Amino acid sequence: MAEKVQKVGVERESGYLYFIDKEGDVSRALMARGKNKKSSKSSKVKKLGLKKESGYFYFLDVQGDISRAVMGRGEKNKTKKTKETASKTVGARKAAKKSVKK
């Protein structure tokens, strides 16, 4: 769930991608769609100087305000496979292939 950080009230124009840049300001860039595949430079919409905290994803919400959500950075996949479990899964795959071929 996202929480609202700051009310800005940015009016969006179609064809632009809005984001929070490294300096904490609201910026926009022209979206590349179809034949328009040129890279465009981003332009600042509002200067805010927002201080970002680590572990959060900052974005411009539907109302044009800045919100943030907790980032999930692969915490589910932190289990490491050992050589023993990896060899068991390979052996199981080979056995399944043999039974299918017969």
MDAnalysis code that builds the backbone (N, CA, C; Angstrom):
import MDAnalysis as mda
import numpy as np

u = mda.Universe.empty(306, n_residues=102, atom_resindex=np.repeat(np.arange(102), 3), trajectory=True)
u.add_TopologyAttr("name", ["N", "CA", "C"] * 102)
u.add_TopologyAttr("resid", np.arange(1, 103))
u.add_TopologyAttr("resname", ["MET", "ALA", "GLU", "LYS", "VAL", "GLN", "LYS", "VAL", "GLY", "VAL", "GLU", "ARG", "GLU", "SER", "GLY", "TYR", "LEU", "TYR", "PHE", "ILE", "ASP", "LYS", "GLU", "GLY", "ASP", "VAL", "SER", "ARG", "ALA", "LEU", "MET", "ALA", "ARG", "GLY", "LYS", "ASN", "LYS", "LYS", "SER", "SER", "LYS", "SER", "SER", "LYS", "VAL", "LYS", "LYS", "LEU", "GLY", "LEU", "LYS", "LYS", "GLU", "SER", "GLY", "TYR", "PHE", "TYR", "PHE", "LEU", "ASP", "VAL", "GLN", "GLY", "ASP", "ILE", "SER", "ARG", "ALA", "VAL", "MET", "GLY", "ARG", "GLY", "GLU", "LYS", "ASN", "LYS", "THR", "LYS", "LYS", "THR", "LYS", "GLU", "THR", "ALA", "SER", "LYS", "THR", "VAL", "GLY", "ALA", "ARG", "LYS", "ALA", "ALA", "LYS", "LYS", "SER", "VAL", "LYS", "LYS"])
u.atoms.positions = np.array([
    [0.840, -1.166, 0.000],
    [0.000, 0.000, 0.000],
    [0.892, 1.238, 0.000],
    [0.498, 2.226, -0.752],
    [1.292, 3.445, -0.877],
    [0.832, 4.493, 0.132],
    [1.763, 5.337, 0.525],
    [1.431, 6.447, 1.404],
    [1.808, 7.750, 0.710],
    [0.973, 8.769, 0.881],
    [1.193, 10.055, 0.252],
    [2.279, 10.803, 1.022],
    [3.286, 11.301, 0.291],
    [4.407, 11.984, 0.930],
    [4.225, 13.495, 0.873],
    [3.861, 14.006, -0.304],
    [3.745, 15.455, -0.469],
    [2.687, 15.765, -1.523],
    [1.852, 16.769, -1.255],
    [0.847, 17.192, -2.227],
    [1.499, 18.179, -3.188],
    [1.390, 17.874, -4.486],
    [2.002, 18.715, -5.513],
    [0.943, 19.212, -6.491],
    [0.034, 18.335, -6.921],
    [-1.033, 18.703, -7.839],
    [-0.564, 18.956, -9.262],
    [0.297, 18.087, -9.779],
    [0.817, 18.223, -11.133],
    [-0.265, 17.812, -12.132],
    [-0.509, 18.658, -13.140],
    [-1.445, 18.333, -14.221],
    [-0.672, 17.584, -15.296],
    [-1.118, 16.390, -15.631],
    [-0.414, 15.559, -16.614],
    [-0.879, 15.865, -18.030],
    [0.061, 15.745, -18.979],
    [-0.252, 15.820, -20.399],
    [-0.073, 14.431, -20.983],
    [-0.900, 14.079, -21.957],
    [-0.768, 12.753, -22.550],
    [0.496, 12.694, -23.400],
    [1.102, 11.502, -23.464],
    [2.314, 11.310, -24.243],
    [3.595, 11.507, -23.461],
    [3.492, 11.821, -22.173],
    [4.670, 12.035, -21.337],
    [4.700, 11.037, -20.190],
    [5.902, 10.656, -19.784],
    [6.123, 9.791, -18.633],
    [6.616, 10.675, -17.492],
    [5.902, 10.678, -16.378],
    [6.250, 11.511, -15.222],
    [6.947, 10.662, -14.167],
    [8.002, 11.203, -13.559],
    [8.769, 10.460, -12.553],
    [9.440, 11.423, -11.592],
    [9.967, 10.871, -10.498],
    [10.728, 11.637, -9.513],
    [12.201, 11.386, -9.815],
    [12.955, 12.440, -10.130],
    [14.358, 12.260, -10.522],
    [15.276, 12.157, -9.317],
    [16.579, 12.058, -9.577],
    [17.565, 11.855, -8.509],
    [17.629, 13.015, -7.530],
    [17.327, 14.215, -8.008],
    [17.360, 15.386, -7.129],
    [16.099, 15.534, -6.288],
    [15.101, 14.676, -6.515],
    [13.858, 14.741, -5.765],
    [12.848, 15.688, -6.380],
    [13.014, 16.037, -7.664],
    [12.096, 16.917, -8.371],
    [11.196, 16.094, -9.291],
    [10.040, 16.659, -9.669],
    [9.140, 15.994, -10.604],
    [9.610, 16.332, -12.013],
    [9.871, 15.300, -12.812],
    [10.329, 15.480, -14.189],
    [9.442, 14.700, -15.128],
    [9.586, 14.986, -16.438],
    [8.834, 14.244, -17.437],
    [9.697, 14.036, -18.664],
    [9.393, 12.963, -19.402],
    [10.101, 12.649, -20.646],
    [9.065, 12.190, -21.656],
    [9.324, 12.450, -22.926],
    [8.419, 12.052, -23.990],
    [8.462, 10.543, -24.139],
    [7.285, 9.897, -24.178],
    [7.226, 8.447, -24.307],
    [7.546, 8.041, -25.742],
    [8.346, 6.989, -25.889],
    [8.700, 6.471, -27.209],
    [7.691, 5.399, -27.589],
    [6.836, 5.705, -28.559],
    [5.814, 4.754, -29.002],
    [5.769, 4.746, -30.515],
    [5.633, 3.570, -31.085],
    [5.516, 3.449, -32.536],
    [6.754, 3.945, -33.251],
    [6.581, 4.877, -34.158],
    [7.693, 5.402, -34.940],
    [8.532, 6.406, -34.155],
    [7.995, 6.931, -33.075],
    [8.709, 7.915, -32.269],
    [9.636, 7.207, -31.287],
    [10.781, 6.721, -31.765],
    [11.707, 5.992, -30.901],
    [12.960, 6.798, -30.617],
    [12.889, 8.100, -30.761],
    [14.024, 8.957, -30.451],
    [14.111, 9.117, -28.926],
    [15.320, 9.193, -28.434],
    [15.471, 9.417, -26.998],
    [15.316, 10.915, -26.742],
    [14.433, 11.242, -25.830],
    [14.219, 12.653, -25.530],
    [14.814, 12.966, -24.169],
    [15.227, 14.186, -24.000],
    [15.749, 14.607, -22.711],
    [14.581, 14.910, -21.788],
    [14.798, 14.688, -20.531],
    [13.740, 14.952, -19.565],
    [13.749, 16.431, -19.185],
    [12.593, 16.927, -18.820],
    [12.479, 18.317, -18.378],
    [11.814, 18.344, -17.010],
    [12.214, 19.278, -16.178],
    [11.666, 19.391, -14.828],
    [10.304, 20.078, -14.886],
    [9.357, 19.525, -14.140],
    [8.024, 20.102, -14.060],
    [7.915, 20.960, -12.813],
    [8.364, 20.425, -11.667],
    [8.370, 21.157, -10.395],
    [9.631, 20.842, -9.621],
    [10.258, 21.864, -9.074],
    [11.429, 21.660, -8.224],
    [10.960, 21.529, -6.787],
    [11.315, 20.397, -6.169],
    [10.897, 20.140, -4.793],
    [12.070, 19.867, -3.862],
    [13.095, 19.188, -4.353],
    [14.228, 18.814, -3.512],
    [13.856, 17.794, -2.457],
    [13.011, 16.837, -2.808],
    [12.538, 15.805, -1.886],
    [13.684, 14.890, -1.468],
    [13.803, 14.626, -0.181],
    [14.814, 13.700, 0.329],
    [14.226, 12.296, 0.319],
    [14.853, 11.386, -0.434],
    [14.345, 10.020, -0.548],
    [14.984, 9.122, 0.501],
    [14.174, 8.221, 1.045],
    [14.674, 7.227, 1.987],
    [14.965, 5.934, 1.248],
    [15.965, 5.238, 1.670],
    [16.325, 3.962, 1.071],
    [15.238, 2.926, 1.362],
    [14.948, 2.053, 0.368],
    [13.972, 0.994, 0.555],
    [12.568, 1.362, 0.119],
    [12.381, 2.576, -0.421],
    [11.072, 3.015, -0.886],
    [11.123, 3.366, -2.360],
    [9.996, 3.157, -3.048],
    [9.824, 3.517, -4.447],
    [8.938, 4.758, -4.487],
    [9.452, 5.862, -5.031],
    [8.720, 7.118, -5.103],
    [8.131, 7.291, -6.493],
    [6.860, 7.736, -6.569],
    [6.191, 7.901, -7.851],
    [5.139, 9.002, -7.762],
    [4.663, 9.437, -8.924],
    [3.607, 10.435, -9.026],
    [2.281, 9.689, -9.139],
    [1.377, 9.879, -8.185],
    [0.131, 9.117, -8.188],
    [-0.919, 9.754, -9.101],
    [-2.136, 9.218, -9.088],
    [-3.205, 9.638, -9.985],
    [-3.610, 11.094, -9.746],
    [-3.557, 11.539, -8.519],
    [-3.937, 12.916, -8.198],
    [-2.836, 13.927, -8.531],
    [-1.651, 13.450, -8.940],
    [-0.541, 14.346, -9.256],
    [0.315, 14.673, -8.046],
    [0.187, 13.875, -6.981],
    [0.971, 14.060, -5.764],
    [2.048, 12.986, -5.681],
    [3.044, 13.215, -4.829],
    [4.125, 12.245, -4.673],
    [3.744, 11.235, -3.595],
    [3.851, 9.955, -3.952],
    [3.583, 8.863, -3.019],
    [4.781, 7.925, -2.994],
    [4.800, 7.059, -2.005],
    [5.872, 6.073, -1.922],
    [5.322, 4.743, -1.457],
    [6.014, 3.679, -1.855],
    [5.647, 2.324, -1.464],
    [6.918, 1.574, -1.108],
    [6.786, 0.580, -0.247],
    [7.935, -0.222, 0.160],
    [8.372, -1.080, -1.025],
    [9.671, -1.085, -1.290],
    [10.206, -1.888, -2.395],
    [10.450, -3.311, -1.925],
    [10.040, -4.267, -2.741],
    [10.334, -5.663, -2.473],
    [11.499, -6.069, -3.351],
    [12.665, -6.162, -2.794],
    [13.866, -6.435, -3.583],
    [14.286, -7.884, -3.465],
    [13.494, -8.791, -3.999],
    [13.886, -10.188, -4.066],
    [14.006, -10.887, -2.737],
    [13.260, -10.463, -1.749],
    [13.360, -11.084, -0.434],
    [12.824, -12.507, -0.436],
    [11.956, -12.822, -1.382],
    [11.397, -14.170, -1.440],
    [12.416, -15.176, -1.936],
    [13.351, -14.756, -2.758],
    [14.293, -15.669, -3.409],
    [15.664, -15.678, -2.742],
    [15.731, -15.455, -1.437],
    [17.018, -15.416, -0.766],
    [17.537, -16.790, -0.375],
    [16.761, -17.845, -0.607],
    [17.240, -19.181, -0.269],
    [18.201, -19.643, -1.356],
    [19.334, -20.161, -0.941],
    [20.339, -20.626, -1.891],
    [20.218, -22.133, -2.054],
    [20.359, -22.580, -3.298],
    [20.346, -24.017, -3.547],
    [21.730, -24.584, -3.259],
    [21.752, -25.667, -2.561],
    [23.019, -26.341, -2.341],
    [23.252, -27.312, -3.480],
    [24.447, -27.832, -3.596],
    [24.759, -28.781, -4.662],
    [23.893, -30.034, -4.546],
    [23.596, -30.415, -3.315],
    [22.807, -31.629, -3.084],
    [21.378, -31.466, -3.613],
    [20.725, -30.351, -3.301],
    [19.348, -30.155, -3.774],
    [19.315, -29.921, -5.278],
    [20.353, -29.291, -5.819],
    [20.398, -29.064, -7.268],
    [20.530, -30.384, -8.013],
    [21.350, -31.308, -7.499],
    [21.523, -32.595, -8.174],
    [20.258, -33.443, -8.066],
    [19.514, -33.303, -6.967],
    [18.267, -34.048, -6.813],
    [17.234, -33.593, -7.836],
    [17.141, -32.288, -8.067],
    [16.156, -31.785, -9.035],
    [16.530, -32.183, -10.453],
    [17.830, -32.198, -10.772],
    [18.268, -32.622, -12.100],
    [17.966, -34.093, -12.301],
    [18.214, -34.911, -11.282],
    [17.915, -36.339, -11.359],
    [16.420, -36.589, -11.527],
    [15.602, -35.819, -10.864],
    [14.150, -35.973, -10.982],
    [13.681, -35.596, -12.384],
    [14.283, -34.578, -12.971],
    [13.916, -34.177, -14.330],
    [14.270, -35.264, -15.335],
    [15.464, -35.846, -15.180],
    [15.889, -36.903, -16.099],
    [14.964, -38.115, -15.999],
    [14.576, -38.475, -14.781],
    [13.678, -39.613, -14.577],
    [12.310, -39.339, -15.198],
    [11.843, -38.092, -15.087],
    [10.542, -37.743, -15.668],
    [10.579, -37.798, -17.174],
    [11.694, -37.379, -17.780],
    [11.832, -37.433, -19.241],
    [11.843, -38.863, -19.734],
    [12.526, -39.760, -19.007],
    [12.608, -41.161, -19.404],
    [11.226, -41.813, -19.358],
    [10.463, -41.510, -18.334],
    [9.131, -42.126, -18.202],
    [8.182, -41.612, -19.289],
    [8.363, -40.402, -19.738],
    [7.504, -39.837, -20.787],
    [7.827, -40.455, -22.118],
    [9.105, -40.731, -22.423],
    [9.541, -41.264, -23.706],
    [9.054, -42.679, -23.924],
    [8.882, -43.476, -22.875],
    [8.497, -44.886, -23.009],
    [7.104, -45.052, -23.385],
])
